[in-house]
Amino acid sequence: MDLAQKTGISEELLSDVIHGRKAISENLAMGLEYAFGVSKSFWLNLQANYDAEYLKSL
């Protein structure tokens, strides 16, 4: 089973997140929690940290 199927998220959205075009949403974080067994809060914190670092670089 591929990641898109396991998370219930489209391949297009996953690609956009991987390439930095979209952020990890709560819905995606829940899918990633199911797929990898890593908490939703981990994925949302990862996105928040990325956003903070990106803003510092501007």
C-alpha positions in Angstrom: 0.0 0.0 0.0 1.4 3.4 -0.9 1.5 6.4 1.4 -1.4 8.2 -0.4 -3.7 5.2 0.1 -2.6 4.7 3.7 -3.1 8.3 4.7 -6.2 8.9 2.6 -4.4 12.0 1.1 -4.0 12.5 -2.6 -0.6 12.0 -4.2 -0.8 15.5 -5.5 -1.1 17.0 -2.0 1.6 14.8 -0.6 3.9 15.9 -3.5 3.1 19.5 -2.7 3.9 19.1 0.9 7.2 17.3 0.2 8.2 20.0 -2.2 7.3 22.8 0.2 4.3 24.1 -1.8 1.7 23.3 0.8 1.8 23.0 4.6 1.0 19.9 6.7 -2.6 20.3 7.6 -4.4 18.8 10.6 -6.0 16.3 8.3 -2.7 15.2 6.8 -1.1 15.0 10.2 -3.8 12.6 11.3 -3.1 10.5 8.2 0.6 10.5 8.9 -0.1 9.5 12.5 -2.0 6.5 11.2 0.6 5.6 8.5 3.7 5.9 10.7 2.5 5.7 14.3 4.0 9.1 15.0 1.6 11.5 16.8 -0.4 14.1 15.0 1.2 16.8 17.2 4.7 15.8 16.1 3.8 16.5 12.4 2.0 19.8 13.3 5.0 20.9 15.4 7.3 20.0 12.6 5.3 22.3 10.3 5.3 25.0 12.9 9.1 24.8 13.3 9.6 24.9 9.5 7.3 27.9 9.2 9.2 29.7 12.0 12.6 29.0 10.4 11.3 30.1 7.0 10.1 33.4 8.4 13.5 34.0 10.1 15.2 33.6 6.8 13.2 36.4 5.1 
